[in-house]
Amino acid sequence: MQIPFSSKEILAQLETGFLKMYANFSPFYHDEKNSPLKNLCLDAASDTELLSHIVFCNDVFKIPPVKTFLEVRKEDLVKITGDENAFLSDFQKRAIGAFWGFVFKGILGYKSSKNVTVSLNKMFRVSTASYFIK
């Protein structure tokens, strides 16, 4: 799947639009303690090759972007959390979901989403996530 935006365009749209759509996630974007996680999300979204794989998994297999992101960045998340299971706080889980929601709805133009069960409860403590529909 070809991504219709460059890495710079994606980052610019995240910078200007994410907090307009998800103002309650300002701590995710601005608190220093969340910087490693935020930067990991930004790196993934601006890596157009990885993003194209995340979009493909969403569109073809209905795998939520959050699940694909967590699986692909598992080792980085273990380092960030300092936990071999990379357990995420409730706020972190919601922030990652909002982040990918903005990428898909706010940048890529998807119209709706569907919440589904994902098998990430033993690692990450994530049990549901959304895939996006054009």
TASUL-V976597 format. One record per backbone hydrogen bond with DSSP energy under -1.0 kcal/mol. NH is the residue of the N-H (numbers start at 1). CO is the residue of the C=O. E is the energy in kcal/mol with one decimal. If there is no record, write none. Layout:
[[NH & CO & E] [NH & CO & E]]
//
This chain:
[[10 & 6 & -2.4] [11 & 7 & -2.5] [12 & 8 & -2.4] [13 & 9 & -2.4] [14 & 10 & -2.3] [15 & 11 & -2.6] [16 & 12 & -2.2] [17 & 13 & -2.4] [18 & 14 & -1.7] [21 & 17 & -2.0] [22 & 18 & -2.8] [25 & 22 & -2.1] [26 & 23 & -1.5] [29 & 25 & -1.3] [30 & 26 & -2.6] [31 & 27 & -1.9] [34 & 31 & -1.5] [35 & 32 & -1.4] [38 & 34 & -2.9] [39 & 35 & -3.2] [40 & 36 & -1.8] [41 & 37 & -2.2] [42 & 38 & -2.8] [43 & 39 & -2.7] [44 & 40 & -2.0] [45 & 41 & -2.6] [46 & 42 & -2.1] [48 & 46 & -1.2] [51 & 47 & -3.3] [52 & 48 & -1.9] [53 & 49 & -1.5] [54 & 50 & -2.5] [55 & 51 & -2.7] [56 & 52 & -2.2] [57 & 53 & -2.6] [58 & 54 & -2.1] [59 & 55 & -3.2] [60 & 56 & -3.0] [61 & 57 & -1.0] [63 & 57 & -2.1] [68 & 64 & -2.0] [69 & 65 & -3.0] [70 & 66 & -2.7] [71 & 67 & -2.5] [72 & 68 & -2.6] [73 & 69 & -2.5] [77 & 73 & -2.5] [78 & 74 & -2.1] [79 & 75 & -1.8] [80 & 76 & -2.6] [81 & 77 & -2.6] [82 & 78 & -1.8] [86 & 83 & -1.9] [88 & 124 & -1.4] [93 & 89 & -2.5] [94 & 90 & -2.4] [95 & 91 & -2.8] [96 & 92 & -2.5] [97 & 93 & -2.1] [98 & 94 & -2.6] [99 & 95 & -2.6] [100 & 96 & -2.4] [101 & 97 & -2.1] [102 & 98 & -2.5] [103 & 99 & -2.3] [104 & 100 & -2.4] [105 & 101 & -3.0] [106 & 102 & -1.4] [107 & 102 & -1.4] [108 & 103 & -2.4] [110 & 104 & -2.9] [111 & 133 & -1.6] [112 & 133 & -2.0] [114 & 131 & -2.4] [116 & 129 & -3.3] [118 & 127 & -2.5] [120 & 118 & -1.1] [120 & 126 & -1.0] [124 & 85 & -2.4] [126 & 120 & -1.9] [129 & 116 & -2.2] [131 & 114 & -2.2] [133 & 112 & -3.0]]
//
